[in-house]
Amino acid sequence: MLTHATTASILAPADPAERLAVTDLMAEREAPVSDAPVWAPEALGLLLALVLLAPKEPREK
């Protein structure tokens, strides 16, 4: 028993401008990257060298 009739409609292919508009609307936007400093393990050696090479405080006589 046929409960509904389907009609096939012929769709014209989208032109490149329409495709760009649709993909732009569907694309997920990325969150902006913050300028906050991040931890870098390779900087640890430099910081340790700066601490060891720092001049010592003068002694009081």
C-alpha positions in Angstrom: 0.0 0.0 0.0 1.4 3.4 -1.0 1.0 5.9 1.8 2.8 8.8 0.2 3.9 9.8 -3.2 7.4 11.0 -3.8 8.2 13.4 -6.5 11.8 13.7 -7.6 12.9 17.3 -8.2 15.8 18.0 -10.4 18.3 20.2 -8.5 20.7 22.4 -10.4 24.3 22.1 -9.2 25.4 25.0 -7.1 27.9 27.5 -8.5 31.2 28.0 -6.7 29.9 31.2 -4.9 27.0 29.3 -3.4 29.3 26.4 -2.3 31.7 28.9 -0.7 28.8 30.5 1.2 27.5 27.2 2.4 30.9 25.9 3.5 31.6 29.2 5.3 28.3 28.9 7.2 29.0 25.3 8.1 32.6 25.7 9.1 33.4 25.8 12.8 35.0 28.9 14.0 38.2 28.4 16.0 38.7 30.2 19.3 41.3 33.0 19.2 44.6 32.0 20.7 45.6 34.0 23.7 48.9 35.7 24.2 49.4 34.2 27.6 52.8 32.8 28.3 53.0 29.0 28.3 55.4 26.7 30.1 58.3 25.5 28.0 60.5 22.8 29.5 63.5 23.8 27.3 63.5 27.2 29.1 64.3 25.5 32.4 68.0 25.1 31.5 68.4 28.7 30.6 66.7 29.9 33.8 69.0 27.6 35.9 72.1 28.9 34.1 71.0 32.5 34.7 70.5 31.8 38.4 73.9 30.1 38.7 75.7 32.9 36.8 74.0 35.8 38.5 76.4 38.0 40.5 76.3 37.5 44.2 75.3 40.3 46.6 78.2 42.3 48.0 79.2 41.4 51.6 79.0 44.0 54.3 82.2 44.6 56.2 
